[in-house]
Amino acid sequence: MNVKNELQYNIEHMVLKTSGGSELIYRDLLPNELVELRLDMTVIPKTDGHYIIEYCINDSSVVRTFGYYTNGYPINKGYKLNIHSDTLLIKEY
């Protein structure tokens, strides 16, 4: 997954995880920074689920769900997430 901070300030305490329990904690994301992150899908039970991103902007917590996986496996190659002040743009690839 590619995550980009489209803001003029830091995104703090970003967490990317699955509804099945796999979790990746990332440091603060700087303005206009783009990072590539990989979740470990091998520890997920063979069930269906979705992805979750959590982060803080100016002391406000944001939690968004997106995407889908089936039988513990992703159904696409990845996602591009662009974080804006009032929205999260998500594109599958």
C-alpha positions as CSV (number, residue, x, y, z in Angstrom):
1,M,0.0,0.0,0.0
2,N,1.2,3.5,-0.8
3,V,0.2,6.2,1.6
4,K,0.7,9.9,0.9
5,N,0.3,12.9,3.2
6,E,-1.3,15.6,1.1
7,L,-1.4,18.0,4.0
8,Q,0.9,20.9,5.0
9,Y,1.5,19.4,8.4
10,N,2.4,16.0,10.0
11,I,0.1,13.1,10.3
12,E,0.8,11.5,13.7
13,H,0.7,7.9,14.9
14,M,-0.4,6.2,11.7
15,V,-1.6,2.6,12.1
16,L,-2.5,0.3,9.2
17,K,-4.3,-3.0,10.0
18,T,-6.7,-5.6,8.9
19,S,-10.0,-6.6,10.6
20,G,-8.4,-10.0,11.0
21,G,-5.7,-8.8,13.4
22,S,-2.5,-8.0,11.3
23,E,-1.2,-4.5,12.3
24,L,1.6,-2.2,11.1
25,I,2.4,0.9,13.2
26,Y,4.2,3.7,11.4
27,R,5.9,6.8,12.6
28,D,4.6,10.3,11.8
29,L,4.1,11.1,8.1
30,L,5.6,14.4,7.0
31,P,3.9,16.8,4.7
32,N,3.9,15.5,1.1
33,E,5.7,12.3,2.2
34,L,4.9,9.1,0.3
35,V,5.6,5.7,1.9
36,E,5.1,2.2,0.8
37,L,3.8,-0.1,3.5
38,R,3.3,-3.9,3.5
39,L,1.0,-5.7,5.9
40,D,1.8,-9.3,6.9
41,M,-1.2,-11.3,5.6
42,T,0.2,-14.7,6.7
43,V,-1.0,-14.3,10.3
44,I,-4.6,-13.5,9.3
45,P,-7.2,-16.3,9.8
46,K,-8.6,-17.7,6.5
47,T,-11.6,-15.4,6.6
48,D,-12.9,-12.4,4.8
49,G,-12.3,-8.9,6.0
50,H,-11.3,-5.3,5.3
51,Y,-8.4,-2.9,6.0
52,I,-8.3,-0.1,8.6
53,I,-6.2,3.1,8.7
54,E,-6.0,5.2,11.9
55,Y,-4.1,8.4,12.4
56,C,-4.1,11.8,14.2
57,I,-4.4,15.2,12.6
58,N,-4.0,18.2,15.0
59,D,-5.0,16.1,18.0
60,S,-8.0,14.7,16.2
61,S,-8.2,10.9,15.7
62,V,-9.3,9.6,12.3
63,V,-10.4,6.0,11.6
64,R,-11.4,4.8,8.2
65,T,-12.1,1.3,6.8
66,F,-11.5,0.4,3.1
67,G,-11.0,-2.4,0.7
68,Y,-11.6,-6.1,1.1
69,Y,-9.7,-9.4,1.3
70,T,-11.0,-12.9,1.1
71,N,-9.9,-16.2,2.7
72,G,-7.0,-14.2,4.3
73,Y,-5.6,-13.1,0.9
74,P,-5.8,-9.7,-0.8
75,I,-8.0,-9.5,-3.9
76,N,-5.8,-6.9,-5.7
77,K,-2.2,-5.8,-5.9
78,G,-2.6,-2.9,-3.5
79,Y,-4.0,0.5,-2.6
80,K,-3.0,4.1,-3.0
81,L,-4.2,6.2,-0.1
82,N,-4.0,10.0,-0.3
83,I,-4.8,11.8,3.0
84,H,-6.4,15.2,2.7
85,S,-7.7,17.5,5.5
86,D,-11.3,16.4,5.0
87,T,-11.1,13.1,3.1
88,L,-9.2,10.0,2.3
89,L,-8.9,9.2,-1.4
90,I,-8.4,5.5,-2.1
91,K,-7.5,3.9,-5.4
92,E,-7.1,0.1,-6.0
93,Y,-4.4,-1.1,-8.3
